[in-house]
Amino acid sequence: RRARFDRPQASLDFWRLLYVLLKQIHGGRWTESDAIGAQVRFVKSALWYHGYGRSQLQRLPADGSAGSRELLLAFSWLLHRLGLLEQLLARNRLRTGDEASVCTCEEELPSSQEGAPAAGPEDRVDVRYLQWLHGRLRLQWCSLHAQHQEQCKLLHKIHLFTSGSHMDQNLGHFSVTETDLIRRPENYKQLFQLLESETLQLEAFLEWKQLEPVYWQWMETVLDNMAEEGNMCESQDAHVEKRRLPEVTSCCPWAEKLTGQMDRLSRDLMALQEQLHQLVAQRKAAWWEKVAAREELQKERFSATARKIQESVGLKLRGLTSLCAPKKNEVHGSYRLVLRSKHPASRVGCGQSVSKEAVSAVSAAQVIRELQGRESSLQRELQQLRQESRRRLDQIAEGLEGLICIAP
C-alpha cells in the first residue's frame, strides 16, 4: 500500500525483498549484511536478464532511497511472468526420493557466420594453449562422468537391496534418504519439522491462489494512478515488441495491450517472410542466369559446386523448418527414480509422481533412445564441420609458398 503511492519508506524493504527472492531463484547465498548498493545492482541485473526492460527501474538511485512503485510493478511482473512463487516452492521442495534430471529438449545451436570479421593480432591465441584447455576440459568431463556412473551404481544397489520393503507397491524400494532414516531414527524429528514447514508454505500458497484475482484488480488501480500522474512511459512499445511477453489470463486483464503488440509483431514477421521468399526466388533466378551464361564452366565442376550449394541450402532450410514446426512432447525436469522389475511388461523408468493410479512415467529406455538419436545427429554435424574446416585449411595452405602442411 505504501508503494502504491510511491512512498520512499517502502523502497528499502522492496529492494531487500526482491534481492532475497531473486537470489533464491538463481541459487545464490545472501546475508542481511550485504550492502544496499550491491543488492540494488543485483536486482537490476537480474530483472534485465529475465527480460524486464523498463528504463524507469534502471534509472532508480543506487542507494535504494526511492522507486517503491517501480519495484511494486517489477514484483508483480515477476509473479506473473516467471511464476515466482511456483519456482520458489519447487526449489525449496523437500526431496525424499532419488531424482534424476532428464532433458530431451533440442537446443538451438548458433550457426557459424560466413562473414565474421577476422581476428586482429591482439585477439589471436596460441593454438597450444587452446589444446591444453581442451585437454583439461576433457579430463574434468571424464572425471565428472566417472563420478556420475559411480553414483548410479550405488543408487542401483540401494534400490535393489531394499526392493519389496516399501509400503507403496508402486515404488517397492527405499530411497537414499529413507534408507538413512532407517539407519538413524533420530533424524525423523528433523524430517518431520521440514515436512511441517513445507506444508505451511503450501497452505499459504493455496490461500494466495484464492486471493490472487483480488491482487491483480488492485494492481489495475495502481496502473490507473500512474497513468493519471503521467508516469507511464508509452515510448517503450518498440522495446517491448522485441521480447516474448506473457499470455493474458483471467487474473491479469491489464495485459491486453501487450497482446496487441504481439499481434503487430506477428504480422510484421509474416510480411518479412513473404519478402524473404520473393528475394530468394529473385536471387535464384539471377543465379541460374549467370550459370547459364558461363558456358566455359566444366560440367563436372559445376555439378560438384551445385551439389555443395544444394546441401548447404538444405541444411539451412531444415534449420528454418525446425523453428516453425510444432514442438513435440519433450521431457524436461526432475524425475524420481523408480526401479522396475525385469519382467517384459515393465521397464526401468522414472516417474514424476507416486500414486496408486496410472501416472505419467518416463521410461529410461525411451530417454536413452532419444539421446542416442540426438548423439548421432550431433556426430553428423560435427563431421560436416570438420570437413568444412579441413577444406578451409587446405585453401589457406595453398596460398602459403614454401610451406608444407601435414594433416594430423
Secondary structure as GFF3:
##gff-version 3
##sequence-region A 1 408
A	DSSP	three_ten_helix	8	10	.	.	.	ID=ss1
A	DSSP	alpha_helix	11	25	.	.	.	ID=ss2
A	DSSP	alpha_helix	36	49	.	.	.	ID=ss3
A	DSSP	alpha_helix	55	58	.	.	.	ID=ss4
A	DSSP	alpha_helix	68	81	.	.	.	ID=ss5
A	DSSP	alpha_helix	84	91	.	.	.	ID=ss6
A	DSSP	beta_strand	99	103	.	.	.	ID=ss7
A	DSSP	three_ten_helix	121	123	.	.	.	ID=ss8
A	DSSP	alpha_helix	127	161	.	.	.	ID=ss9
A	DSSP	alpha_helix	176	183	.	.	.	ID=ss10
A	DSSP	three_ten_helix	185	187	.	.	.	ID=ss11
A	DSSP	alpha_helix	188	229	.	.	.	ID=ss12
A	DSSP	three_ten_helix	234	236	.	.	.	ID=ss13
A	DSSP	alpha_helix	237	240	.	.	.	ID=ss14
A	DSSP	three_ten_helix	253	255	.	.	.	ID=ss15
A	DSSP	alpha_helix	256	293	.	.	.	ID=ss16
A	DSSP	alpha_helix	299	324	.	.	.	ID=ss17
A	DSSP	beta_strand	332	338	.	.	.	ID=ss18
A	DSSP	beta_strand	349	351	.	.	.	ID=ss19
A	DSSP	beta_strand	361	363	.	.	.	ID=ss20
A	DSSP	alpha_helix	364	398	.	.	.	ID=ss21
###
